Amino acid sequence: MKTSQFVSLFLFCFLIQQNCYAQWSSVLSVGGDVDFLARTGDTLIAGGLSVLQFSSDHGDHWTDIQSGLPQFPSITGIQVKGQELFVSIMGNGVYHSPDFGNSWNEFNTGLVEPFIWGIAVNESFIFAVSTNGNVYQSSITSPAWSSSFNGGSTITEIIADGDNIYTGSISNGIFVSNNSGGNWTEINEGIPRGSTNHEKEINKLALSPQGTLYATVRGEGVFQFDAQSQSWSALTNGITDVQEPPFHDYHGLYCNNNVIIVGNDNFNVFMSDDYGQHFQNIRDGSPLRTDDLTVQGGYIFVATSQVMRRAIDTLFQITSIDIREQQSYVDIFPNPTTDLVQISGNISFDWVEIVSLDGRILHRTTMPTIHLSAYPKGLYLIRIGKAEQLLYTQKILRQ
């Protein structure tokens, strides 16, 4: 009788565990590790140690595009620009494909360091960061690399948002250039020294489509940047393993509207649907040592030693998810505009601000209609809030 009860209990526990694991499924398992994910439209790209493949059906089928790269490449960064691909390879610099991986060419003229940790592109330039703390930049049309900046320690993160370029390093925190690498400024107010021997060790940088900058710090979790105060604030409520020895790396970070997802090397994935005020662990028993993550087509994808996928519909605990890459519930139009801007949607707000890209509040109103004709042509931020809470940010072009 005891044996029968034991077997029944074992089967019950096994089924419960299988049900948890079933929420996540492996969609790409290869010989090497998958360290990076990039996406463009309906196409997802996975890269890592001897891995460079893409899927156009949300991970159901994959195509290898390594042919033409050095043997056993260690991919450290992926950037997409239309049909063009750029990858950084540790020890081999940067490679360029004009035809989405069908052919590859070295893109290294003038690049004096082959040990590149990551790359970023904007309309005119490509940027690369190195183990020696250097930022290099080149025209995106032909390789002609030159040194732009030295951050004083190994830079492992770089992202671009128009002329705004952000870098994150293993000990000197975060720097920004607002003129495509011409000048650089430290933006570390509020970033803690951290629970490690390294000061301000940045794991990941990410920009939401609404223009909000986020960062993860080793051992400390997620931080949000406020452009007005030029300072960072922690978003860690519910991230249960911050400041927990041996101090974890948070290399997975995704943000869009109200949703933030972060994953770490402690086999946890945390998700917030209220702008980072509260996080829930959505691992559900699956062993997700996160190196990167993203969202596409109704799925969350996590890069571990493989690519894992989970349908957003299975996150029944979180009821207000808006991360299906759908049109935002706020509509600010027309964009671009010569003057009048209208705000519509199902959002309830108290105030609207016009903000310059350097964080200055130019105008504040309670009305859903604003005028930009009094301001010079260029990019501005429209920020919408309720009481003290920022609800939404969008860039708008005044022509």
Secondary structure, DSSP 8 states (H G I E B T S, - for coil): -HHHHHHHHHHHHHHHHHHHHHTSEEEE--SS-EEEEEEETTEEEEEEBTEEEEESSTTSS-EE--TTS-SS-BEEEEEEETTEEEEEETTTEEEEETTTTSS-EE--TT-----EEEEEE-SSEEEEEETTSEEEEEESSS---EEEEE-SS-EEEEEEETTEEEEEESSS-EEEESSTTS--EE--TT----SSSSSS-EEEEEE-TTS-EEEEETTTEEEEEETTTTEEEEE-TT-TTTT-TT-----EEEEETTEEEEE-TTS-EEEESSTTSS-EE--TT-----SEEEEETTEEEEESSSEEEEEGGG-TT------SS---SEEEESSSBSSEEEEEES---SEEEEE-TTS-EEEEESSSEEE-TTS-SEEEEEEEEETTEEEEEEEEEE-
